[in-house]
C-alpha cells in the first residue's frame, strides 16, 4: 500500500451504474485521463450468484470518449452475469494501467443502509467469508485487483446491536470477523491487500459510519501476513450529517485533533497504512461555506500525513455528495477535480523510471535522479520541502527534510518517494534500489 494510491469510487451493485448512457471503455478511459490510478468498485453478495438478474447496459449509440466502428455500445457485456460484467471491467481497467479495489458494499442489492453488521438472515458470516475466498481465488493471478475492502461502513449504536470493536460479543465484534475473513482470504490469495474499516461507536465515542478506528490502539487486527493490512476510515462534512464539531467556535482548527483521535494516529505512529476509504462533497458553499472549509482542511491533512484516499464518488447519483461527473454522466465537475488534483499520482501498474521522471500532481515537472546513492527529487528551495521513502506496504522507511535523501543501507527493492512541500504533495516517483 503506497501513499500515491489515489482512487475514484464507482457504483456497481448488481449492474454498473451509468452504463445506460456510457460505454464502460469510455468511463475507464475518463477515470485514467482525470488523473486517478485506481477504481474502488462496490458490489453486493447477491450479484455473485449464478441466477442473479441484473439490469442490462445500453447497447445502442456511441460513447463520446470511446467511438467504435459500430453503434453497439457495451457489446462485450451482452449476456453476462453481474460477476462476468465485473470480470470484463476489471480486465479493461488492467489494460489501461488502472488498479481495482473490490468493496463489499452490502449483502443484498442496495441494502447497505439497513445492514449494520456484515451478515444478514439470508447471507451468513460463513457465506460472506466464502464469497470473499471465491473472489480471492478468481483474481489470484490478476495484478489489477490489488485490494479487498471487506465491509462498507459497519455501523449502528452498541445498545442497538450495531457493529462493535473488541467487546467480546461474537455477533457484533467487527474486528474479530474482519480478522477471520482477512486470514481466510490470504490463505487463498497471499498478495491482496486486506482493507478494514472502522465502526460507528467505540466505547462512548460515536463517529462516522466506518470511521471510528479508536479500537485499533488496544485491539489491532492480526493477520497471517501483517504487511497486507490497511485500515480505512470514512470521513465527511456537514452535508452528510451535521456533526457538532462543524459548529464549534474553534472550527476548522479543531478538526486535526478529532481526526488524529479517530484514525490519524494509525498512520502517524506507523502502526499500519491508512486509506481514507470515502470522502466527498456536493457544494463548497453548503452550511455557510463550512463544507468547503472542511474539505480544504481535510485535503491538507491527508497531504501532510501521506494518506492514501478514495473520493466518493464518480457517479452523479450519490444523494449526499453527487459525483465527479455531472448529471449527464459525461462532463467533469471541474471544481471537485481541482480540489484533489494536487494529490494525484502516477498509475500504479505502469513502470516509472527515476531518470527523467515527471511526478504527477506538480504544477510543473519535478526532476528525479539518483547520484552517489542519493535520491534527488525536486528543488531544495521548495518551501518546507520534505522527502519520504515508503515501501510497497505503505511503511515509511526513511525521511529527510529538503529534497534529497540517502539510499545507503536501504534493503534492495521497489519503493515510492513522496515529495511534500508548500503545503501539499509536490510529486511521487517509483524508485528501484539495487
N, C-alpha and C positions, 0 to 999 in steps of 0.2 A: 504494500500500500504506500503510495507516494504522495507528497504534498502537491504534485502537479496534476492531481486527479480531479478534473472539473467535469461535472456531469449535468445532463439535462434529463429530466424525468418525463416520460410519455405514458399516457394511459393505454392499457391493453385490455384487462379483464377477459371477457370471452372473445373479444374482437378488437383489433387495433383501432382506436378512436381516430377519426379524421379521414379514414380511407374511403369514406363515402364521397369525398371530394378530391382526395390526393392519391397519388401513387406512392407506395412505400419507398421506392427508389428515390423519388424526389424529396421526400421528407428526410430521409437519412442523409442525402447529399446536403440539404439545407442545414441540418444539425452540424455536420462537419464544417461547412463553409462559414457558419456563425462563429466558429472557434471552439466548439465543445469537442471533447475527445471520448466521451462515453455516454451511453444511454442507460438509464435505470428504468427497467420495464416492469411495471406491476402486472401481476397475474393472480387468478383465483384458482383454488384447487379444483373447483367444479369443471374448469376448462380442460383439465388433464385427462378426463375420462374419454374413452373411445366413442361414446354415444353423445358427447357434447354437441349441442346445436348452436353454432354461432350465427350472428347476422352475417350477411355477405358484403364484401367490399364492393365498391363501384368498379365495374369492368368496362365502362364506356367513357370516351373522351381521353384527353391527354393532360398530364401534369405539366404545368409551365416550366418546371425545373428539370423535367425528365422526358423530353419529347421522344416518341417511339416511331417506328415505321408503320404502326397500325394504331387504331384507336382503342386497343384492348388494354386499358389501364389495369394494373394489378393482376394480369392474367396468370402469373405464376401461383397465385393464391386460390385459383378456381378449384373447387372440390376438396380443399384442405380442411382438416380438423383444426381447431384452435391451436393445438400443440404444433401441428405441422406449419401453420402460419408463423408461429414464433420461431421455428427452425429456420424458415426462409428469411425472415427479417434479421435474425442473428447472422445467417450466412452472408447477407449483403453488407451488414454492418462491418463484418470482418474484412470484406473486400475493400472497404473504404478506410480501413485502419482504425475504426471505432471499436471500443470495448463495450461490453454489456454487463450490467448487474441485473440479476433477477430479484424482484421484490415480491414476496408473498403478501399481497395486499389484503386478501380476505379468503375465507373458505368458500363461501357462496358468492355467486356473481353479484358484485356491487354491495356486498354485505358488511363492509368494514365498519360502518357506523354502529352496527348492532353487536359486533363481536369484540367483547372486552379482552378475551383470552384467545389463545392460539388453537383452540379446538371448539367444536360445536357438537350438538346431539347427532348430527349426520356425519361429521368428519372428526374422528377421534384423534387424540395425540399420536397414537400409533400410525394412523393413516397419514397424518400430517408429516411425520418423520419419514415414512415410507415414500411419500411423494417427493420429498427433498432428495432422498437417496436415489430415487429413479432419475431425477434431473441431474444429479451429480454424475451418475454413470453415463447418461445420454450425452453430456457435454464434457466428459472427462478428457478427451483428446482435442478439444476445441479451445484454442488460446484466446478466442474472442470473449468467452464467458469467464469473467475474472472473479465475480463475487456473488454471494447469495445473502440477501437481506432477509433474515429468517422470518420476521413477522413485523408487519407495518403497525406502528403505534399501539403497542399494548397499553391499555388504559383502564379507567374505572377507579373509583374510590375503594380503599381497602374494606370498609364496612359494607360495601355493596357487592362484594365478590369480584372486584376488579383485579387486574394483574398486579402482583406484588413482587418484591425482591427480598429474598432471604428471610422470610417469616417462618419457614418450616412447614408451610401449608402446601402440599404437593399439587393440589388442584389449582392454585393460583400463582405459585412461585415461578415467574417467568425466567429468572436466571437459571434455575435448575433445568427447566425444559430446553432453554437455548443451549446450555452446555451439553445436554444429552443429544440433542439434534445435531449440533455442530460436530461432535465427535463421530456420530454415525455418518455424516457427510464426508468427513475427512478419511474415514476408513475406506470409502468408495472412491473419493477423488481428493488426494492429498494436496493438490495445487490450488484449490479455490479458496478465496477469502471468505471467512465467516463473519457476517456483519450483524451486530446485535444492538438493537435499540434499547432505550430505557423504558420506564413505566411512567405513569402519571403521578402516583403518590409513593413516597418513601418516608416511612415514619409519619410525622405530622406535616411534612412539606409536600405541597401539591404544585405541579408544574405542567408544562405542555404534555399532551399525549405523546408517549415515546421519548420525551425529552429529559426525564429525570434519571440521571445516572449516578446519583449520590451513593447508591449502594455498592458501586464498584470498589470504593476505597476499602471497605471491610470484607466484601464478598465478591471478588472478581470472578469472571468466567475463566475456567481452567480447561484448555483444550489439549489434545494429544500433540498438536503442533502449535505452540503458542504464537509463533510468528504469523499465523494466519488469522488472528483475531483482530477485528476492527469494531470499535464502539461507534454508535451512530445516533446522536440526538436529533430531534426536530425542533426548529425554532421559528417563531412567527411574531408579527407585530400586532398592533391593536385591531386590525381589520378582521383577524380570525377570532380573537377574543380580547375583551378589554381588561387585561390583567392589571392589577393595581399598580405595578411598578411603572407602567407607562404614564401614570398621572401623579407620581410623587414629585415633590419640589426639586429633587436632585436629578431628574431625568434630563438627558440620557447618561449622565456621568455615573449613575447608579448601576448601569447595566453590566459593566465588566465584572464587578464583584458577584452579581447574580449568575452570569454565565460561568464564571470560574467555579462557583459552588455547585452548580447543576451538572456540569460536564467538562468545562475547560481544563480543570486540574489534571484530567487524564492525559491530555497531550502535554501540558506544561510540565508535569512531573515525569514525563516519558514513560508512563505506565503502559500505554498502548497507542496505536494510531487512532485518529479520530476523523470520522466522516460525518459532516453535518448533513444528514440524510434528506432533509427538506427545509427550505425557506423560500419565501416568495412574497409578492406584494401586488396589490391592484392599482393603487394610486399613491404617489409621493405626497399628495395633499390631504389624504384622509386624516381625520381626527386632528384638525388644525395643524397639519403638517407633521404630526408625531410619527406617522407611519414612515415617511421619508427619512426623518431624523433617525429612527430606529434602524432602517436598512443601511444607511451610510455608516452608522456606528458599528453595526454587526459586520459589514464587509471589511471595515478597517480592522476589527478584532480578529477575523479569520486570517487576514493577510499577515498581521503581526505575529500570529501564532502558527502559521503554516498549516492551517486546517485544510483537509480535503472537503469538498462540498457538493451538494446536489441542489439545483434550482428547481423549484416546483412552480410551474410545470411548462412543458412545451405547449400543451393543449390549452386553447382559449376557453374550454368549457369547465374549468375548475371554478366552482362557485365562489370561493373565498378570495382567490388571488388572480383569476384569469390566467393567461399564459404568455409565453414568449412570442407566440403567434397571435395575431389579431383574429377577430371573429370570422374572417374569410379563410382561415386556416392556411394562409399563404404569406401575408405581409408580416414582417418582423416588427414587434413593438420596440422600436429602437432605443427609447429611453431606458427600458429594462436591460437590454443588452449592454448599453453603455455603463450601467451601474456595476456590472460584473466583469466587463471585458478586460479590465486591467489585471484580473486574476487568472485569466485563461492561459493555458499552456499547450505544448505540442501534443500531437496524437500519441497515445500510449503504445500502439502497435506499429509505429513507424520508427525505424532506427534514426537516431540523431547523432551526428558525429561532432565532436568538440571543435575540430578545426573549421572555422568559417561558419559556425552555428549562428542562427538568428533566433533569439529567445522570444517566444510568444508573450504577449502582454506588455511589451515595452513600446514606448512611443516611437522609438527608432531601433534598428538592430543593435543588440548587445553582443559585443565580441567576446568569445570564449576561446582560451588557448591554455595549453599546458607547457611550461618551460621549467627545466630543472626540478621536475616533480612538484611544481607549484601550479595550482589552478588559478588562472586569472580570468575573472568573469565580470565585465562591466568597468565602470570608471571610478577610480579612487576618490574622485571629487564628488561622487554621489552623496547627497546629504543623508547622514545616518546609515550608510551602507553596512550591511551585514550579510555574510555568505554562510550558508549551511549546507552540509553534505548529508544526504539521507539515503538509507538503504532501501531495498525494494519492499521491505515490510513497513516502511514509514518511520523507522527509528533514526533519530539524529545521531550520527556517529562523530561529527566534528563541526564546529562553527567558529567563525572568527569575525571580528569587526573589520570593516573595509571590504574590498572586493577581490582579495586573494586568500588562498588557503593552501596549506601544505598537505600533500598526499602521502607523506612519509608514514610508514607503519600502518597504512590502511590496507585491510585484507583485500586480496585480489577479487574483483567482481564488478558488477554494474551498479552505479549509484546515480542519484539526482542531485545536482547542485541548484540551490534556490537563492537568488539574489534579492534581498529586501532593502529598499531604500526610499527615502522621501515619502514614507507613509504607506507604501504598497509594495507588492511583489513586482520587481522590475523584469524578471525573466527566470526561466528554468531551462536547464540543459542536462542531457544524459551524459554521464562520464564513465568510461571504462578504465578501471585501474588494473594495469597489467602486473 
